[in-house]
Amino acid sequence: MAASGSGSSRADNGYGSQQPRRRKGPGALATAYLVIYNVVMTAGWLVIAVGLVRAYLAKGSYHSLYYSIEKPLKFFQTGALLEILHCAFGIVPSSVVLTAFQVMSRVFLTWAVTHSVKEVQTEDSVLLFVVAWTITEIIRYSFYTFSLLNHLPYLIKWASCIFICYIRDERCSPTLKNTRSRSNSNSFFRTFQTSKCCSFSIHSTFIKNIPR
């Protein structure tokens, strides 16, 4: 009897009824650092956005606007490399490989392509990806900032559903899952509650399902 009881106990403590482990959130110091990082990155991309608008109003043309935001673009896009270190040091529980792949693709485009090939800098295609990056990064970093502060404004949540083509789940905001779990009444966010991936895509097909 004792043997069977201990056997069932071992089975229960194995894979059968094992309680899922909850990931611990970042400590107070790590949270403060992540908030500061995301605030700085949000401000940086806002500077780029303002620079683009001012240059366009001054020139009256969208051609060669890259030169007006070249330095801040390189600085803040390169600053995203810190997100790889966040994963490597365990500040955020996201995949180092996936994060490195996503970040390095942009850094490569910024330095190895746009910076190195001068002829590319005057192409209109450069402005297209710079504008796309600027819009998504302002929303993304502000989204992570307010999520870390446990106060996510509806406008930012709404904008993230429309404009951001991806949200890297836990790279900058380990509290993002908690934010989604508090949105149980919303079918859009409930769709992603069971996702265990570190990254997921929000495609244009979901635009009609934005929160109302």
N, C-alpha and C positions, 0 to 999 in steps of 0.2 A: 504493500500500500504506500509506504513511504517512498519507495523507489518510483512508483508510478506518479505519485504526487510531485516528486522532484522533477520527474521527466516532463510532466505537463507544465511545471513551472518554468523549466528551461525553454519549452516550446513557446510559452506565452512571452517569455523575455527575449525570444528570437524575432523571427520575422512576422509571426502571427498577429499579435496584438500590440506590437511595439508602438508607442506613442511617437508621432512625428516630432522631431526636434525643431524648436523655433530658433531662427537665427537671431542672435543678439544684435541690437542696434549699436551704432557707434557711441563711444563715450562722449562725455560733455566736451572734452578738448577737441576730439575729432569732429564732432558736429559743428563746433564753433569754427574750426578751420574750413570745413566744407562750405559753410555759409559764406565765409569771407571769400573763398575761392570763387564761388558761383556769383556773388555780388560783383566782384572785380571783373569776371568774364562778361557778365551782363552789361556792365558799364562800358567795357571795352568795345563790345559789338554795337552798343548805342553810339559810341564815338564814330565808329565806321559808318553807321547809318546816317548820322548827321553830316559827316564829311562828304558822303555821296550826294546828299541833297544839296548841300551848299555849293559843291563843285558844279552840279548840274544847273543850278540857278545862275551861277556866275558865268558859265560858258554858254548856256542855252542849248547844249547838245550833250548827248550821252556818250559820245565817242571819247576814248582815252581817259575815262574817269578813274581808271585804275591807279594812275599816278597820284591822285589826290588822297588815296587811302592805302597806299602801298606799305608804308611803315607800320601803322597800327594793324593792318591785316596780317602781316608777317609775324608781328609780336604776339597777337592774341591767338592766332591759329597755331603757332608753335607752343603757346602756353597750354594748349590742350594735351600736350605730351605728359603733363602732370597727372592726367587721368589714368595713364598706364601705371604710373607709380602708385596711385591710390589703390589700384587693384593688386599690384605686386606686394605692397606692404599690408594688405588686408584692411585698409580703411573702409573700403566698400567691397562687398562680396560678389564681385563680378569677374568674368573670365578675362585673364590678362591677354590671352591670344586674340579673342574677339575684339577687345578694346583696342589693342595695338593695331590690329588690321584696319579698324574703322578710323582711328586717329591718323595713322601713318599714310593712309590713302589721301587724306586732305593735305597733310604736310608735304607729301611728295608732289602733289599738284601745285602747291604754293611755291615750293623752292626749286624742285628739280625740273618743273615745266615752266611755270610763269616767270619765275625769277631768272632762270638760266637762259631761256629762249626769249630774247628781247622782242622779236617780231610778234610773239603771242600777246604781249602786253597791250597792243593797240586793237586787238580783235574784240568784237562785240561779245563773243562767247565768254570771255573772261568776266565781263560785267554781269552776265547771266548767272554764273555760279557764285559770284561774289554777293549779288543781291539775294540769291537763294540761301546762301550760308548766313547772311546777316539776319534775315527774317527768322529762320529756324533757330539760330543760336540765341537770339534775344529771348525768344519764347521759351526755348529749352532750359537755358540757365535760370531764368526767372521762375520757371516751373519748379525746378529743383530747389531753388532757394526757399520759396514759400512752402514747399513740401517739407523741407527740413524744419521749418518754423511751425509746422502743423497749422498753417493758415493759407489755404490755396484759394485765391480769388476766383470767382466763377469765370470772369473774363479770360484769365490766363488758361484755365482748364478748357474753355470753349475754343480759344485760339489754338491750343495745342492739338485739338481734334481736327482742325481744318488745315492749318499751315504746316505742321511738322510731319514729315514723311516717315519719321521713325522717332521713337523715344528709347534711348538706351536705358533699360529698366533701372538698374541699380548702380550705374557707374558713378554718378555724382550724388544721387539721393537714395540711400538705403531705406528711407521711409516711404518710398513711392508706393510699395505694396500696401502699406497701411492706409495711404491716401485713397487707393482704389477700393480697399475693403470698406472704407467708411461711405462709399458711394453705392451701397447695395440697392438703393431704390432706382438706380439708373442702369438700364439694360445695356447701354454702351460700355460702361466700365465693368459691369458684371460679366460681360463676355470674356474679359481678360483676367478675371480673378483667379482662374485655375491654371493660368500659364505659369510654367516653371522655367521658362527660358529667361536668359539675361537680356535678350533683345527681342523685340517684336515689332512688327510693321503695322502702321496705320495707313492704309491705302485710300485712294480717293473714293473707293466704293463705300467707305464708311462715313463719308461726309453727310449723307442724308440721315445718319443715325446720331448726329451730334446732340449733346444735351440741350434740352429746351426748358 
